[in-house]
Amino acid sequence: MAKVAFLGLGVMGGPMAGHLAKKDHSVTVYNRTTAKAEAWVKANGGAFAATPREAAAGQEIVFACVGNDDDLRGVTLGEDGAFAGMEKGAVFVDHTTASAEVARELSQAASVLSLGFIDAPVSGGQAGAENAALTVMCGGDEATYAKVEPAILSFAKASRLMGPVGSGQLTKMVNQICIAGIVQGLSEAIHFAKRAELDVDAVLDVISKGAAGSWQMENRGRTMNAEKFDFGFAVDWMRKDLGILLLEARRNGAKLPVTALVDQFYADVQAMGGNRWDTSSLIARLEK
């Protein structure tokens, strides 16, 4: 078992760190809100630290799951950042959905200090984190990834090295492109079924057995029909992710007309007050 730190105890990071503790890893946690770190330790054991640097000191692996590029820089760089506390040969694993650019930037900073770096965004949402059923997409070199894969599988059902640093973040962008299009299509389908006065639950049941079936249909179709959006992955987070990937598309020349349109539809949901609604709330703008 490894000595690890986990930085960021939100709806994803808290359960992920908890699974590491359950697998008997020695876990030290850090969170900007100390009360949350104290509560985590009370529930899971381990220890908490006042700064990322203190949390990272002496650890073999330092995990992070924070909000965005700037949050990530905040917990890694500077006098109180994790990199300042890590020993040579230790590995930093970033589960934040961030830009490929910041992954490469931090990998270079880590390399100067003889530290390993893996960008490792996740898919599966809050339920995946709570049930140790996340899918993890990683970027880095094979030797460094091999050091951390067993620990990652404490909270993931699948983890794969996709290529050099940045590849994990790019793969997560592909994931979000797929989700955006599928959820909009499902929203329009349910909206149409309701206007056609069909039994929506019956429609979903039958078409989910055919080519139209998807995870979103199976897990969100009925709740979308019932206008229940108080769970899952928040619209604010999705818009952050779409902003990152649309910027990357401008860099690499990819044409994403549907994704760009769905991003604007999510802006409409935010204007309706749905910032913290689940991403399946796209249907709300059709039903209003």
C-alpha positions as CSV (number, residue, x, y, z in Angstrom):
1,M,0.0,0.0,0.0
2,A,1.1,3.5,-0.8
3,K,1.6,6.7,1.2
4,V,-0.6,9.2,-0.7
5,A,-2.1,12.7,-0.4
6,F,-5.4,13.9,-1.9
7,L,-6.0,17.6,-2.6
8,G,-9.6,18.7,-3.1
9,L,-12.5,17.0,-1.3
10,G,-15.5,18.0,-3.4
11,V,-18.2,15.8,-4.6
12,M,-15.7,13.8,-6.6
13,G,-12.5,14.1,-4.6
14,G,-14.0,13.3,-1.2
15,P,-15.3,9.8,-2.3
16,M,-12.2,9.1,-4.3
17,A,-9.9,9.8,-1.3
18,G,-12.3,7.6,0.8
19,H,-11.8,4.6,-1.5
20,L,-8.0,5.0,-1.2
21,A,-8.4,4.8,2.6
22,K,-10.6,1.8,2.3
23,K,-7.9,0.0,0.3
24,D,-5.5,0.7,3.2
25,H,-3.5,3.4,1.6
26,S,-2.1,5.9,4.1
27,V,-4.0,9.1,3.1
28,T,-3.4,12.7,4.1
29,V,-5.9,15.2,2.7
30,Y,-6.0,18.9,2.0
31,N,-9.0,21.1,1.3
32,R,-9.3,24.9,1.1
33,T,-12.1,24.6,3.7
34,T,-10.4,23.0,6.7
35,A,-13.7,22.0,8.2
36,K,-14.3,19.7,5.2
37,A,-10.9,18.1,5.6
38,E,-11.5,17.5,9.3
39,A,-14.9,15.9,8.6
40,W,-13.3,13.7,6.0
41,V,-10.7,12.5,8.5
42,K,-13.3,11.8,11.1
43,A,-15.2,9.7,8.6
44,N,-12.3,7.9,7.0
45,G,-9.3,8.1,9.2
46,G,-5.9,9.3,7.9
47,A,-4.8,12.9,8.5
48,F,-5.3,16.4,7.1
49,A,-2.8,19.1,6.4
50,A,-3.0,22.9,6.4
51,T,-1.4,23.4,3.0
52,P,-0.8,21.3,-0.1
53,R,2.9,21.4,0.6
54,E,2.4,19.8,4.0
55,A,0.0,17.3,2.7
56,A,2.4,16.2,-0.1
57,A,5.5,15.9,2.2
58,G,6.9,12.4,2.2
59,Q,4.1,11.0,0.0
60,E,4.7,8.6,-2.9
61,I,1.7,9.8,-4.8
62,V,-0.2,13.1,-4.6
63,F,-3.7,13.1,-6.2
64,A,-5.7,16.3,-6.9
65,C,-9.2,16.9,-8.0
66,V,-9.9,20.7,-8.0
67,G,-11.9,23.2,-10.1
68,N,-9.9,24.5,-13.0
69,D,-6.5,25.4,-14.4
70,D,-5.9,28.2,-11.9
71,D,-7.0,26.1,-9.0
72,L,-4.6,23.4,-10.1
73,R,-1.7,25.9,-10.4
74,G,-2.7,27.1,-6.9
75,V,-2.3,23.7,-5.3
76,T,0.9,22.7,-7.1
77,L,3.1,25.8,-7.5
78,G,4.6,28.3,-5.1
79,E,5.9,28.1,-1.6
80,D,2.9,26.2,-0.2
81,G,2.2,24.2,-3.4
82,A,2.5,20.4,-3.5
83,F,5.5,20.4,-5.7
84,A,7.5,22.2,-3.0
85,G,6.8,19.4,-0.5
86,M,7.2,16.3,-2.8
87,E,10.4,14.2,-2.8
88,K,12.3,13.2,-5.9
89,G,10.6,10.3,-7.6
90,A,7.1,11.0,-6.2
91,V,4.3,11.3,-8.7
92,F,1.6,13.9,-9.0
93,V,-1.7,12.6,-10.5
94,D,-4.2,15.3,-11.6
95,H,-7.9,14.2,-11.8
96,T,-9.1,17.7,-12.5
97,T,-10.8,18.3,-15.9
98,A,-8.5,21.0,-17.1
99,S,-6.7,22.0,-20.3
100,A,-4.0,20.0,-22.0
101,E,-1.9,23.1,-21.9
102,V,-1.8,23.3,-18.1
103,A,-1.0,19.6,-17.9
104,R,2.0,20.1,-20.1
105,E,3.0,23.2,-18.1
106,L,2.9,21.4,-14.8
107,S,4.5,18.3,-16.2
108,Q,7.5,20.4,-17.2
109,A,7.6,22.1,-13.8
110,A,7.5,18.7,-12.1
111,S,10.2,17.3,-14.4
112,V,12.6,20.1,-13.3
113,L,12.1,18.8,-9.7
114,S,12.5,15.1,-10.7
115,L,8.8,14.5,-10.0
116,G,6.5,12.4,-12.1
117,F,3.2,13.8,-13.5
118,I,0.1,12.2,-14.9
119,D,-2.9,14.0,-16.2
120,A,-5.9,11.8,-15.4
121,P,-9.4,13.3,-15.8
122,V,-12.3,11.0,-14.9
123,S,-15.7,10.2,-16.3
124,G,-18.6,8.7,-14.3
125,G,-19.8,11.7,-12.2
126,Q,-20.6,11.7,-8.5
127,A,-22.2,8.3,-8.6
128,G,-19.0,6.9,-10.2
129,A,-16.8,8.4,-7.6
130,E,-19.0,7.2,-4.7
131,N,-19.2,3.6,-6.2
132,A,-15.6,3.3,-7.2
133,A,-16.7,3.0,-10.8
134,L,-14.9,5.9,-12.6
135,T,-13.2,5.7,-15.9
136,V,-9.8,7.4,-15.9
137,M,-8.1,8.7,-19.0
138,C,-4.4,9.3,-18.5
139,G,-1.5,11.1,-20.1
140,G,2.2,10.5,-19.3
141,D,5.0,8.1,-19.8
142,E,4.5,4.3,-19.2
143,A,6.9,3.9,-16.3
144,T,5.3,6.7,-14.3
145,Y,1.8,5.5,-15.1
146,A,2.7,2.0,-13.9
147,K,3.6,3.4,-10.5
148,V,0.2,4.9,-9.9
149,E,-2.3,2.6,-11.8
150,P,-2.9,0.3,-8.8
151,A,-3.8,3.2,-6.6
152,I,-6.1,4.7,-9.3
153,L,-7.9,1.4,-9.5
154,S,-9.0,1.9,-5.8
155,F,-11.7,4.2,-7.1
156,A,-11.9,3.4,-10.8
157,K,-13.4,0.5,-12.8
158,A,-11.1,1.3,-15.7
159,S,-7.9,3.3,-16.3
160,R,-5.9,3.6,-19.5
161,L,-2.8,5.4,-20.6
162,M,-3.7,7.3,-23.7
163,G,-0.4,8.8,-24.7
164,P,2.0,11.5,-23.5
165,V,1.1,14.2,-21.0
166,G,-2.0,16.1,-22.2
167,S,-3.5,13.0,-23.8
168,G,-5.8,12.3,-20.8
169,Q,-7.3,15.8,-21.0
170,L,-7.7,15.6,-24.7
171,T,-9.5,12.2,-24.3
172,K,-11.8,13.8,-21.7
173,M,-12.7,16.5,-24.2
174,V,-13.8,13.8,-26.7
175,N,-15.9,12.3,-23.9
176,Q,-17.6,15.7,-23.3
177,I,-18.3,16.3,-27.0
178,C,-20.1,12.9,-27.1
179,I,-22.1,13.7,-24.0
180,A,-23.2,17.1,-25.2
181,G,-24.6,15.8,-28.5
182,I,-26.3,12.8,-26.9
183,V,-28.0,14.8,-24.2
184,Q,-29.3,17.4,-26.6
185,G,-30.7,14.6,-28.9
186,L,-32.3,12.8,-26.0
187,S,-33.9,16.1,-24.8
188,E,-35.4,16.8,-28.2
189,A,-36.6,13.2,-28.5
190,I,-38.4,13.3,-25.1
191,H,-39.8,16.8,-25.9
192,F,-41.2,15.4,-29.3
193,A,-42.7,12.3,-27.6
194,K,-44.5,14.5,-25.1
195,R,-45.9,16.8,-27.8
196,A,-47.0,13.7,-29.7
197,E,-48.9,12.6,-26.6
198,L,-47.0,9.3,-26.4
199,D,-46.3,7.4,-23.1
200,V,-42.7,8.7,-22.7
201,D,-41.6,5.9,-20.3
202,A,-42.9,3.3,-22.7
203,V,-41.1,4.9,-25.6
204,L,-37.8,5.0,-23.7
205,D,-38.2,1.4,-22.7
206,V,-38.6,0.2,-26.2
207,I,-36.1,2.4,-28.0
208,S,-33.5,1.8,-25.4
209,K,-33.3,-1.8,-26.6
210,G,-32.3,-0.7,-30.1
211,A,-29.8,1.5,-31.8
212,A,-30.9,4.6,-30.0
213,G,-30.0,3.2,-26.6
214,S,-27.3,5.0,-24.5
215,W,-26.1,5.4,-20.9
216,Q,-27.8,8.8,-20.9
217,M,-31.1,7.2,-22.0
218,E,-31.0,4.4,-19.4
219,N,-29.9,6.6,-16.5
220,R,-31.4,10.1,-17.2
221,G,-34.3,9.6,-19.7
222,R,-37.0,9.1,-17.1
223,T,-35.7,11.8,-14.7
224,M,-35.6,14.2,-17.6
225,N,-39.2,13.4,-18.4
226,A,-40.1,14.0,-14.7
227,E,-38.1,17.3,-14.7
228,K,-35.7,16.1,-11.9
229,F,-32.3,17.7,-12.2
230,D,-31.0,17.7,-8.6
231,F,-28.2,15.2,-9.1
232,G,-25.2,14.3,-11.2
233,F,-22.9,16.7,-13.1
234,A,-23.7,20.4,-12.8
235,V,-24.3,22.7,-15.8
236,D,-21.7,25.1,-14.6
237,W,-19.1,22.3,-14.7
238,M,-20.1,21.2,-18.2
239,R,-19.8,24.8,-19.5
240,K,-16.3,25.0,-18.0
241,D,-15.4,21.7,-19.8
242,L,-17.0,22.8,-23.1
243,G,-15.1,26.1,-22.9
244,I,-11.8,24.3,-22.5
245,L,-12.5,21.9,-25.4
246,L,-13.8,24.6,-27.8
247,L,-10.6,26.6,-27.1
248,E,-8.6,23.5,-28.0
249,A,-10.6,23.0,-31.1
250,R,-9.8,26.5,-32.2
251,R,-6.1,25.6,-31.7
252,N,-6.2,22.3,-33.6
253,G,-8.7,23.3,-36.3
254,A,-11.4,20.8,-35.4
255,K,-14.9,21.8,-36.5
256,L,-17.5,21.3,-33.6
257,P,-20.7,23.1,-34.7
258,V,-23.1,20.9,-32.7
259,T,-20.9,21.2,-29.5
260,A,-20.7,24.9,-29.8
261,L,-24.5,25.1,-30.2
262,V,-25.1,22.9,-27.2
263,D,-22.7,25.1,-25.2
264,Q,-25.0,28.0,-25.9
265,F,-28.1,25.9,-25.0
266,Y,-26.4,25.3,-21.6
267,A,-26.0,29.1,-21.3
268,D,-29.7,29.4,-21.7
269,V,-30.2,26.9,-18.8
270,Q,-27.9,29.0,-16.7
271,A,-30.0,32.0,-17.5
272,M,-33.0,30.0,-16.2
273,G,-31.2,29.6,-12.9
274,G,-30.1,26.1,-13.6
275,N,-26.4,26.5,-12.9
276,R,-26.3,23.6,-10.4
277,W,-28.9,21.4,-12.3
278,D,-27.6,18.2,-13.8
279,T,-26.5,18.4,-17.4
280,S,-29.7,16.5,-18.4
281,S,-31.6,19.7,-17.7
282,L,-31.1,20.7,-21.4
283,I,-34.7,19.6,-21.8
284,A,-35.9,22.4,-19.5
285,R,-35.2,25.0,-22.2
286,L,-37.4,23.1,-24.6
287,E,-40.2,22.7,-22.1
288,K,-40.3,26.2,-20.6
